Amino acid sequence: MAKPNFQQFGPYCLNVTPEILPDVSINEIKGTWKPAIIDTKTKGTQTYTFTPDADQCALSVKIEIEVSDEIKPVFVALGPFCVNSDAH
C-alpha cells in the first residue's frame, strides 16, 4: 500500500489564513481530511488525518500542525542622530 505524501503545513501564527488542505497528495493519492480545514484560532499542535478514497490502494496518514503566538520582534533603540552625520 502506498503512503500519501504532503508538503509540510505550518507552523502558523494565531488567526492567520492558512492554505487549503489538498484533496490529492503529491504522489497522486486522492482522499479527504478530518478536520477538513486548518484551524488557526487556537494555539497548540493539532492532528489532521488524511483518509484515501476507497478506490485508492493507500494508507491513512496523520500529520501535526502547530499554531503559535505571533512573534513580535524587539529592537535596540537607535539614535539620536545629527543631520548629515554617519549613522553607525
MMTF fields as JSON, N, C-alpha, C and O atoms, coordinates in Angstrom:
{
  "mmtfVersion": "1.0.0",
  "mmtfProducer": "UNKNOWN",
  "numBonds": 351,
  "numAtoms": 352,
  "numGroups": 88,
  "numChains": 1,
  "numModels": 1,
  "chainsPerModel": [1],
  "groupsPerChain": [88],
  "chainIdList": ["A"],
  "bondAtomList": [4, 2, 8, 6, 12, 10, 16, 14, 20, 18, 24, 22, 28, 26, 32, 30, 36, 34, 40, 38, 44, 42, 48, 46, 52, 50, 56, 54, 60, 58, 64, 62, 68, 66, 72, 70, 76, 74, 80, 78, 84, 82, 88, 86, 92, 90, 96, 94, 100, 98, 104, 102, 108, 106, 112, 110, 116, 114, 120, 118, 124, 122, 128, 126, 132, 130, 136, 134, 140, 138, 144, 142, 148, 146, 152, 150, 156, 154, 160, 158, 164, 162, 168, 166, 172, 170, 176, 174, 180, 178, 184, 182, 188, 186, 192, 190, 196, 194, 200, 198, 204, 202, 208, 206, 212, 210, 216, 214, 220, 218, 224, 222, 228, 226, 232, 230, 236, 234, 240, 238, 244, 242, 248, 246, 252, 250, 256, 254, 260, 258, 264, 262, 268, 266, 272, 270, 276, 274, 280, 278, 284, 282, 288, 286, 292, 290, 296, 294, 300, 298, 304, 302, 308, 306, 312, 310, 316, 314, 320, 318, 324, 322, 328, 326, 332, 330, 336, 334, 340, 338, 344, 342, 348, 346],
  "bondOrderList": [1, 1, 1, 1, 1, 1, 1, 1, 1, 1, 1, 1, 1, 1, 1, 1, 1, 1, 1, 1, 1, 1, 1, 1, 1, 1, 1, 1, 1, 1, 1, 1, 1, 1, 1, 1, 1, 1, 1, 1, 1, 1, 1, 1, 1, 1, 1, 1, 1, 1, 1, 1, 1, 1, 1, 1, 1, 1, 1, 1, 1, 1, 1, 1, 1, 1, 1, 1, 1, 1, 1, 1, 1, 1, 1, 1, 1, 1, 1, 1, 1, 1, 1, 1, 1, 1, 1],
  "groupList": [{"groupName": "MET", "atomNameList": ["N", "CA", "C", "O"], "elementList": ["N", "C", "C", "O"], "formalChargeList": [0, 0, 0, 0], "bondAtomList": [1, 0, 2, 1, 3, 2], "bondOrderList": [1, 1, 2], "singleLetterCode": "M", "chemCompType": "L-PEPTIDE LINKING"}, {"groupName": "ALA", "atomNameList": ["N", "CA", "C", "O"], "elementList": ["N", "C", "C", "O"], "formalChargeList": [0, 0, 0, 0], "bondAtomList": [1, 0, 2, 1, 3, 2], "bondOrderList": [1, 1, 2], "singleLetterCode": "A", "chemCompType": "L-PEPTIDE LINKING"}, {"groupName": "LYS", "atomNameList": ["N", "CA", "C", "O"], "elementList": ["N", "C", "C", "O"], "formalChargeList": [0, 0, 0, 0], "bondAtomList": [1, 0, 2, 1, 3, 2], "bondOrderList": [1, 1, 2], "singleLetterCode": "K", "chemCompType": "L-PEPTIDE LINKING"}, {"groupName": "PRO", "atomNameList": ["N", "CA", "C", "O"], "elementList": ["N", "C", "C", "O"], "formalChargeList": [0, 0, 0, 0], "bondAtomList": [1, 0, 2, 1, 3, 2], "bondOrderList": [1, 1, 2], "singleLetterCode": "P", "chemCompType": "L-PEPTIDE LINKING"}, {"groupName": "ASN", "atomNameList": ["N", "CA", "C", "O"], "elementList": ["N", "C", "C", "O"], "formalChargeList": [0, 0, 0, 0], "bondAtomList": [1, 0, 2, 1, 3, 2], "bondOrderList": [1, 1, 2], "singleLetterCode": "N", "chemCompType": "L-PEPTIDE LINKING"}, {"groupName": "PHE", "atomNameList": ["N", "CA", "C", "O"], "elementList": ["N", "C", "C", "O"], "formalChargeList": [0, 0, 0, 0], "bondAtomList": [1, 0, 2, 1, 3, 2], "bondOrderList": [1, 1, 2], "singleLetterCode": "F", "chemCompType": "L-PEPTIDE LINKING"}, {"groupName": "GLN", "atomNameList": ["N", "CA", "C", "O"], "elementList": ["N", "C", "C", "O"], "formalChargeList": [0, 0, 0, 0], "bondAtomList": [1, 0, 2, 1, 3, 2], "bondOrderList": [1, 1, 2], "singleLetterCode": "Q", "chemCompType": "L-PEPTIDE LINKING"}, {"groupName": "GLY", "atomNameList": ["N", "CA", "C", "O"], "elementList": ["N", "C", "C", "O"], "formalChargeList": [0, 0, 0, 0], "bondAtomList": [1, 0, 2, 1, 3, 2], "bondOrderList": [1, 1, 2], "singleLetterCode": "G", "chemCompType": "PEPTIDE LINKING"}, {"groupName": "TYR", "atomNameList": ["N", "CA", "C", "O"], "elementList": ["N", "C", "C", "O"], "formalChargeList": [0, 0, 0, 0], "bondAtomList": [1, 0, 2, 1, 3, 2], "bondOrderList": [1, 1, 2], "singleLetterCode": "Y", "chemCompType": "L-PEPTIDE LINKING"}, {"groupName": "CYS", "atomNameList": ["N", "CA", "C", "O"], "elementList": ["N", "C", "C", "O"], "formalChargeList": [0, 0, 0, 0], "bondAtomList": [1, 0, 2, 1, 3, 2], "bondOrderList": [1, 1, 2], "singleLetterCode": "C", "chemCompType": "L-PEPTIDE LINKING"}, {"groupName": "LEU", "atomNameList": ["N", "CA", "C", "O"], "elementList": ["N", "C", "C", "O"], "formalChargeList": [0, 0, 0, 0], "bondAtomList": [1, 0, 2, 1, 3, 2], "bondOrderList": [1, 1, 2], "singleLetterCode": "L", "chemCompType": "L-PEPTIDE LINKING"}, {"groupName": "VAL", "atomNameList": ["N", "CA", "C", "O"], "elementList": ["N", "C", "C", "O"], "formalChargeList": [0, 0, 0, 0], "bondAtomList": [1, 0, 2, 1, 3, 2], "bondOrderList": [1, 1, 2], "singleLetterCode": "V", "chemCompType": "L-PEPTIDE LINKING"}, {"groupName": "THR", "atomNameList": ["N", "CA", "C", "O"], "elementList": ["N", "C", "C", "O"], "formalChargeList": [0, 0, 0, 0], "bondAtomList": [1, 0, 2, 1, 3, 2], "bondOrderList": [1, 1, 2], "singleLetterCode": "T", "chemCompType": "L-PEPTIDE LINKING"}, {"groupName": "GLU", "atomNameList": ["N", "CA", "C", "O"], "elementList": ["N", "C", "C", "O"], "formalChargeList": [0, 0, 0, 0], "bondAtomList": [1, 0, 2, 1, 3, 2], "bondOrderList": [1, 1, 2], "singleLetterCode": "E", "chemCompType": "L-PEPTIDE LINKING"}, {"groupName": "ILE", "atomNameList": ["N", "CA", "C", "O"], "elementList": ["N", "C", "C", "O"], "formalChargeList": [0, 0, 0, 0], "bondAtomList": [1, 0, 2, 1, 3, 2], "bondOrderList": [1, 1, 2], "singleLetterCode": "I", "chemCompType": "L-PEPTIDE LINKING"}, {"groupName": "ASP", "atomNameList": ["N", "CA", "C", "O"], "elementList": ["N", "C", "C", "O"], "formalChargeList": [0, 0, 0, 0], "bondAtomList": [1, 0, 2, 1, 3, 2], "bondOrderList": [1, 1, 2], "singleLetterCode": "D", "chemCompType": "L-PEPTIDE LINKING"}, {"groupName": "SER", "atomNameList": ["N", "CA", "C", "O"], "elementList": ["N", "C", "C", "O"], "formalChargeList": [0, 0, 0, 0], "bondAtomList": [1, 0, 2, 1, 3, 2], "bondOrderList": [1, 1, 2], "singleLetterCode": "S", "chemCompType": "L-PEPTIDE LINKING"}, {"groupName": "TRP", "atomNameList": ["N", "CA", "C", "O"], "elementList": ["N", "C", "C", "O"], "formalChargeList": [0, 0, 0, 0], "bondAtomList": [1, 0, 2, 1, 3, 2], "bondOrderList": [1, 1, 2], "singleLetterCode": "W", "chemCompType": "L-PEPTIDE LINKING"}, {"groupName": "HIS", "atomNameList": ["N", "CA", "C", "O"], "elementList": ["N", "C", "C", "O"], "formalChargeList": [0, 0, 0, 0], "bondAtomList": [1, 0, 2, 1, 3, 2], "bondOrderList": [1, 1, 2], "singleLetterCode": "H", "chemCompType": "L-PEPTIDE LINKING"}],
  "groupTypeList": [0, 1, 2, 3, 4, 5, 6, 6, 5, 7, 3, 8, 9, 10, 4, 11, 12, 3, 13, 14, 10, 3, 15, 11, 16, 14, 4, 13, 14, 2, 7, 12, 17, 2, 3, 1, 14, 14, 15, 12, 2, 12, 2, 7, 12, 6, 12, 8, 12, 5, 12, 3, 15, 1, 15, 6, 9, 1, 10, 16, 11, 2, 14, 13, 14, 13, 11, 16, 15, 13, 14, 2, 3, 11, 5, 11, 1, 10, 7, 3, 5, 9, 11, 4, 16, 15, 1, 18],
  "groupIdList": [1, 2, 3, 4, 5, 6, 7, 8, 9, 10, 11, 12, 13, 14, 15, 16, 17, 18, 19, 20, 21, 22, 23, 24, 25, 26, 27, 28, 29, 30, 31, 32, 33, 34, 35, 36, 37, 38, 39, 40, 41, 42, 43, 44, 45, 46, 47, 48, 49, 50, 51, 52, 53, 54, 55, 56, 57, 58, 59, 60, 61, 62, 63, 64, 65, 66, 67, 68, 69, 70, 71, 72, 73, 74, 75, 76, 77, 78, 79, 80, 81, 82, 83, 84, 85, 86, 87, 88],
  "secStructList": [7, 5, 7, 7, 7, 7, 7, 7, 7, 7, 7, 3, 3, 6, 6, 7, 7, 7, 7, 7, 7, 7, 1, 5, 7, 6, 6, 1, 7, 5, 3, 3, 3, 3, 1, 1, 1, 7, 7, 7, 1, 1, 7, 3, 3, 3, 3, 3, 3, 3, 3, 3, 7, 6, 6, 1, 7, 5, 7, 7, 3, 3, 3, 3, 3, 3, 3, 3, 7, 7, 7, 7, 7, 7, 7, 7, 7, 7, 7, 7, 7, 7, 6, 6, 7, 7, 7, 7],
  "xCoordList": [0.833, 0.0, 0.883, 1.931, 0.441, 1.182, 0.842, -0.245, 1.783, 1.565, 1.49, 2.417, 0.407, 0.29, 1.389, 1.708, 1.959, 2.989, 2.45, 1.762, 2.771, 2.334, 3.484, 4.412, 3.406, 4.35, 4.075, 3.016, 5.017, 4.789, 3.801, 3.864, 2.9, 1.944, 2.345, 2.517, 2.493, 2.822, 4.3, 5.086, 4.703, 3.829, 3.126, 3.583, 2.012, 1.209, 1.136, 1.273, 0.917, 0.634, -0.868, -1.65, -1.257, -2.674, -3.409, -2.914, -4.579, -5.53, -5.081, -5.697, -4.015, -3.653, -4.529, -5.141, -4.59, -5.348, -4.405, -3.464, -4.646, -3.775, -4.169, -5.239, -3.295, -3.642, -4.707, -4.964, -5.308, -6.342, -5.658, -4.699, -6.151, -5.609, -5.964, -7.134, -4.984, -5.241, -5.979, -5.779, -6.826, -7.543, -6.798, -7.286, -5.611, -4.739, -3.323, -2.826, -2.674, -1.314, -0.311, -0.65, 0.924, 1.994, 2.161, 2.472, 1.961, 2.099, 0.753, 0.553, -0.181, -1.428, -2.448, -3.214, -2.47, -3.474, -4.596, -4.356, -5.831, -6.99, -7.628, -7.636, -8.169, -8.817, -9.379, -9.529, -9.691, -10.274, -9.548, -8.899, -9.674, -9.059, -10.104, -11.252, -9.69, -10.536, -9.649, -8.709, -9.882, -10.808, -10.432, -9.291, -11.398, -11.224, -10.498, -9.978, -10.453, -9.864, -8.883, -9.151, -7.732, -6.75, -7.306, -7.686, -7.346, -7.875, -6.718, -5.914, -6.632, -5.567, -6.086, -5.4, -7.282, -7.866, -7.418, -7.63, -6.796, -6.375, -4.888, -4.419, -4.154, -2.723, -2.49, -3.214, -1.486, -1.131, -0.887, -0.878, -0.692, -0.474, -1.744, -2.299, -2.198, -3.435, -3.099, -2.208, -3.825, -3.617, -4.691, -5.881, -4.248, -5.141, -4.905, -3.764, -6.002, -5.912, -6.389, -7.492, -5.53, -5.896, -6.289, -5.504, -7.52, -8.018, -8.197, -8.997, -7.456, -7.586, -8.993, -9.654, -9.443, -10.717, -10.691, -9.624, -11.877, -11.997, -11.324, -10.82, -11.31, -10.73, -9.216, -8.607, -8.604, -7.157, -6.513, -7.0, -5.456, -4.727, -3.656, -2.474, -4.105, -3.195, -3.573, -4.691, -2.621, -2.799, -3.268, -3.026, -3.93, -4.257, -2.986, -2.057, -2.955, -1.795, -2.266, -3.252, -1.544, -1.816, -0.642, 0.519, -0.97, 0.066, -0.276, -1.444, 0.746, 0.534, 0.868, 1.875, 0.002, 0.191, 0.233, -0.647, 1.275, 1.473, 0.949, 1.15, 0.275, -0.197, 0.373, 0.189, 1.075, 1.704, 1.39, 0.851, 1.752, 1.56, 2.354, 3.376, 1.864, 2.583, 3.873, 3.87, 4.969, 6.259, 6.446, 6.371, 6.69, 6.911, 8.394, 8.933, 9.067, 10.498, 10.775, 9.98, 11.921, 12.35, 13.67, 14.588, 13.768, 14.982, 15.577, 14.861, 16.902, 17.592, 17.328, 17.368, 17.062, 16.803, 18.035, 19.16, 17.831, 18.913, 18.765, 17.66, 19.887, 19.848, 19.931, 20.1, 19.817, 19.502, 20.704, 21.851, 20.419, 21.442, 21.396, 20.34, 22.549, 22.622, 22.434, 22.816, 21.849, 21.646, 23.007, 23.962, 23.093, 24.297, 25.44, 26.569, 25.19, 26.243, 26.075, 24.996, 27.145, 27.077, 26.405, 26.759, 25.456, 24.821, 25.616, 25.792, 26.092, 26.917, 26.118, 26.63],
  "yCoordList": [-1.176, 0.0, 1.247, 1.288, 2.241, 3.491, 4.407, 4.33, 5.263, 6.245, 7.631, 8.027, 8.364, 9.7, 10.628, 10.614, 11.429, 12.4, 13.811, 14.112, 14.673, 16.062, 16.981, 16.585, 18.22, 19.234, 19.497, 19.127, 20.131, 20.479, 21.634, 22.568, 21.569, 22.639, 23.309, 22.644, 24.644, 25.389, 25.387, 24.943, 25.875, 26.353, 27.654, 28.385, 27.928, 29.117, 29.979, 29.488, 31.272, 32.182, 32.171, 31.854, 32.519, 32.605, 33.507, 34.573, 33.079, 33.854, 34.214, 35.072, 33.578, 33.817, 32.943, 31.986, 33.271, 32.455, 31.387, 31.713, 30.119, 29.042, 28.613, 28.968, 27.851, 27.305, 26.22, 25.735, 25.857, 24.818, 23.456, 23.262, 22.52, 21.159, 20.52, 20.522, 19.976, 19.418, 18.08, 17.296, 17.832, 16.552, 15.508, 14.395, 15.876, 14.945, 15.131, 16.256, 14.035, 14.11, 14.382, 14.329, 14.673, 14.91, 13.691, 13.84, 12.496, 11.265, 10.754, 9.553, 11.713, 11.46, 10.553, 9.863, 10.544, 9.771, 10.715, 11.739, 10.366, 11.206, 10.793, 9.617, 11.793, 11.481, 12.72, 13.767, 12.586, 13.687, 13.852, 12.929, 15.042, 15.381, 15.466, 15.838, 15.114, 15.312, 15.859, 15.169, 17.045, 18.047, 18.519, 18.36, 19.097, 19.473, 20.793, 21.061, 21.627, 22.959, 23.175, 22.795, 23.792, 24.118, 25.246, 26.302, 25.006, 25.983, 26.718, 26.108, 28.027, 28.818, 29.701, 30.626, 29.415, 30.218, 29.752, 30.451, 28.566, 28.0, 27.667, 27.012, 28.116, 27.844, 26.392, 25.848, 25.764, 24.39, 23.556, 24.069, 22.269, 21.327, 20.529, 19.954, 20.497, 19.784, 18.664, 18.803, 17.564, 16.416, 16.402, 16.548, 16.226, 16.143, 14.79, 14.361, 14.12, 12.787, 12.829, 13.292, 12.33, 12.197, 10.747, 9.833, 10.541, 9.196, 9.061, 9.782, 8.137, 7.941, 7.468, 6.791, 7.831, 7.343, 5.816, 5.209, 5.198, 3.738, 3.033, 1.921, 3.663, 3.012, 3.203, 2.778, 3.834, 4.048, 2.951, 2.647, 2.38, 1.364, 2.101, 2.084, 2.753, 3.601, 3.622, 3.273, 4.036, 4.116, 5.506, 6.49, 5.578, 6.873, 7.466, 6.744, 8.797, 9.497, 10.543, 11.241, 10.645, 11.694, 12.66, 12.252, 13.965, 14.981, 15.925, 16.1, 16.528, 17.501, 18.88, 19.074, 19.841, 21.219, 22.094, 22.026, 22.916, 23.774, 25.186, 25.758, 25.732, 27.12, 27.77, 27.264, 28.908, 29.563, 31.054, 31.622, 31.672, 33.11, 33.846, 33.362, 35.014, 35.866, 36.331, 36.72, 36.29, 36.72, 38.195, 38.586, 39.004, 40.433, 40.716, 40.482, 41.22, 41.488, 42.645, 43.577, 42.565, 43.612, 44.156, 43.391, 45.473, 46.108, 47.027, 47.571, 47.197, 48.152, 49.541, 49.729, 50.504, 51.87, 52.435, 52.207, 53.169, 53.81, 55.322, 55.841, 56.017, 57.471, 58.037, 57.287, 59.332, 60.28, 60.494, 60.252, 60.943, 61.215, 62.686, 63.317, 63.214, 64.596, 64.59, 63.634, 65.651, 65.79, 65.739, 66.369, 64.977, 64.829, 64.089, 64.142, 63.405, 62.608, 61.153, 60.746, 60.366, 58.94, 58.197, 58.39, 57.366, 56.523, 55.23, 54.551, 54.885, 53.666, 52.589, 51.493],
  "zCoordList": [0.0, 0.0, 0.0, 0.644, -0.724, -0.814, 0.359, 0.933, 0.697, 1.759, 1.106, 0.399, 1.333, 0.753, 1.279, 2.468, 0.384, 0.758, 0.588, -0.388, 1.55, 1.512, 1.887, 2.592, 1.401, 1.849, 3.318, 3.826, 4.007, 5.417, 5.493, 4.693, 6.445, 6.705, 8.013, 9.035, 7.971, 9.174, 9.456, 8.619, 10.62, 11.679, 11.293, 10.415, 11.961, 11.704, 12.956, 14.077, 12.743, 13.851, 14.089, 13.193, 15.303, 15.635, 14.652, 14.284, 14.236, 13.432, 12.018, 11.386, 11.501, 10.103, 9.217, 9.691, 7.939, 6.986, 6.429, 5.706, 6.756, 6.263, 4.853, 4.359, 4.218, 2.906, 3.062, 4.164, 1.962, 1.945, 1.9, 1.153, 2.695, 2.656, 1.312, 0.927, 0.593, -0.733, -0.668, 0.26, -1.653, -1.701, -2.53, -2.722, -3.021, -3.744, -3.213, -3.144, -2.839, -2.305, -3.427, -4.61, -3.033, -4.012, -4.916, -6.098, -4.379, -5.172, -5.693, -5.871, -5.936, -6.679, -5.982, -6.655, -4.663, -3.926, -3.525, -2.886, -3.903, -3.616, -2.297, -1.934, -1.578, -0.312, 0.353, -0.276, 1.645, 2.412, 3.745, 4.237, 4.313, 5.593, 6.693, 6.451, 7.911, 9.078, 10.177, 10.571, 10.695, 10.204, 8.802, 8.367, 8.105, 6.698, 6.509, 5.425, 7.55, 7.437, 8.576, 9.716, 8.265, 9.293, 10.157, 9.652, 11.464, 12.418, 13.082, 13.787, 12.859, 13.48, 14.62, 15.055, 15.093, 16.174, 17.56, 18.551, 17.629, 18.901, 18.859, 17.928, 19.864, 19.961, 20.354, 21.187, 19.759, 20.104, 18.861, 17.742, 19.073, 17.986, 17.766, 18.702, 16.526, 16.183, 15.193, 14.355, 15.306, 14.423, 13.331, 13.61, 12.091, 10.92, 10.261, 10.091, 9.89, 9.291, 7.852, 7.56, 6.943, 5.534, 5.303, 5.554, 4.817, 4.525, 3.015, 2.419, 2.391, 0.947, 0.581, 1.368, -0.621, -1.144, -1.198, -1.29, -1.141, -1.089, -2.263, -2.107, -3.434, -4.611, -4.711, -5.693, -3.712, -3.695, -2.838, -1.749, -3.313, -2.537, -1.738, -2.084, -0.648, 0.114, 1.59, 1.97, 2.405, 3.852, 4.277, 3.579, 5.409, 6.019, 6.601, 6.962, 6.691, 7.221, 8.222, 7.989, 9.347, 10.327, 10.306, 10.288, 10.309, 10.395, 11.534, 11.88, 12.109, 13.169, 12.638, 11.957, 12.963, 12.527, 13.775, 14.633, 13.853, 15.024, 14.769, 13.698, 15.778, 15.776, 17.026, 18.132, 16.85, 17.999, 18.029, 17.079, 19.164, 19.3, 18.229, 17.743, 17.879, 16.939, 17.608, 18.776, 16.865, 17.389, 17.046, 15.881, 18.069, 17.863, 18.055, 19.137, 17.008, 17.129, 18.084, 18.203, 18.762, 19.686, 19.166, 18.869, 19.056, 18.55, 19.601, 20.443, 19.547, 20.4, 19.822, 18.606, 20.687, 20.224, 19.532, 19.979, 18.447, 17.7, 17.794, 17.951, 17.696, 17.676, 19.074, 20.035, 19.205, 18.14, 17.21, 17.588, 16.01, 15.014, 14.627, 14.65, 14.274, 13.799, 12.274, 11.6, 11.748, 10.312, 9.627, 10.081, 8.52, 7.678, 8.364, 7.877, 9.47, 10.107, 9.694, 9.262, 9.827, 9.524, 10.674, 11.837, 10.351, 11.364, 11.444, 10.432, 12.613, 12.785, 13.418, 13.646]
}
